[in-house]
Amino acid sequence: MRRFLAAVLFLFIALSLISGCGSNKQDKPSGVEGVTALQTDKANLTLLFYYEGQERFSFINSLCNGFNNGQKEIEVVPEFVPFEDLKKRLLTGFAEGSPADIVIFDIPDQAYLADKGILADITRQVNDLPDMEQFYGPAMESCSYNGRIYAMPLGDNCLELFYNKRLFEKEKLNPPKTWDELRITAKKLSNNNVKGIGICAQDSEQGLFQFLPWFYSAGASMDKLDSPEAIKAFSFLDELVDDGSMSGEVINWSQADVMKQFALEKIAMMLNGQWQIPELKLKAPDLDYGVSKIPMDKTAVTMLGGENIGITDSQNKNAAFQFLTYICSQENAGAFSKAMGYHPSRKDVSADEFYSDNAIREVFEDGMQHAIVRGPDPEWPEMSGIVTKALNEVLTQNKTPEAAAMEAQISIEKLSSELK
């Protein structure tokens, strides 16, 4: 009988530990398993994130452990969710009455999550923070929807133009500042082995992120996709492919793929962000490159990228907000930005010589001052798909820029009418 009771007790303890640390499914990052087991006298909170890679898993884990060990009332346990499953996981949690408490999400999803009632309104708490003035304006704008604040900026980035100094010096060229200069420069740098420029033009949010600087620079707007300005943006990229200055394969390239092409010196220029700097150093340590502003048509434009962190409208809102203030503090925001390859959302962090004493990072620092936020619109995922589909059709020459733009406008109008 004693052996039986001992066995039952052992099984109970084992199951408790498993439930405290999460399941052992293969798709769960091993770095998350090291979180201290939950204690019943603490408020137990779940943090959802989608960062891939063991180093990033470990960093999120260490941040949670740092918070958990610094006080006795709250325990935060991180849970990895694949990017494409995050919104479904959040909606399912609310439907089942067991929502996650904290979530790291892609900036364009801000309006969608707020509109669905998933994110809690934290306007008052954020405005009461003593260091609110340290956050960049565009970063805080990305956390707002309908005049209310639903998140804090976790890490930001923007796009600029990387260029290969060796190839430029060989042709005695300077970084282009306008579309006309870019067209000429890209053509001169193109040959059988090298294309003048590369971008990500996938039928995805990444593709839209990289298309919008051209789109907005021409003076186009998302509510008038068949305007002369929008058609001009579609046509400009189409012409780069047509004259051999840009590979038609850009419709298949992710932003990471573009970086790899640049590292291999297969493209002389690329549109990309500062998160690629650590990867470039790893993949091409001897590559001599510079960064300049994205060439402009009517005005210089760059886009805001990165992640925000919010708390869900659950019973643990007050406890969850304590974690937000912890992770967004100057010390932890600085560590986060360096570990993730981001530009800081805070001015006091970007003052660190790691960012300021660097000519390349100074270009991104300036870009962060006026980067444009995607959206905010609860229908942004659908809008994004409409635009990138049109871009794909143009670059594959399945449709003319005019025809693709007209069809995209019809789709946008249909989406708008369905919402009324």
Buried (B, 14 or more C-beta within 10 A) or exposed (E): EEEEEEEEEEEEEEEEEEEBBBEEEEEBBEBBEEBEEBEEEBBBBBBBBBBEEEEBBBBBBBBBBBBBEEEEEBBBBBBBBEEEEBBEBBBEBBEEEEBBBBBBBBBBBBBBBBBBEBBBBBBEBBEEBEEEEBBBEBBBBBBBBEEBBBBBBBBBBBBBBBBBEEBBEEEEBEBBBBBEBBBBBBBBBBEEEBBBBBBBBBBBBBBBBBBBBBBBBBBBEBEEBBBEBBBBBBBBBBBBBEEBBBBBBBBEBEBEBBBBBBBEBBBBBBBBBBBBBEBBEEBBEEBEBBBBBBBBBBEBBBBBBBBBBBBBBBEBBEBBBBBBBBBBBBEBBBBBBBBBBBBBBBBBBBBBEBBEEEEBBBBBBBBBEBBBBBBBBBBBBBBBBBBBBBBBBBBEEEBBBBBBBBBBBEBBEEBEEEEE
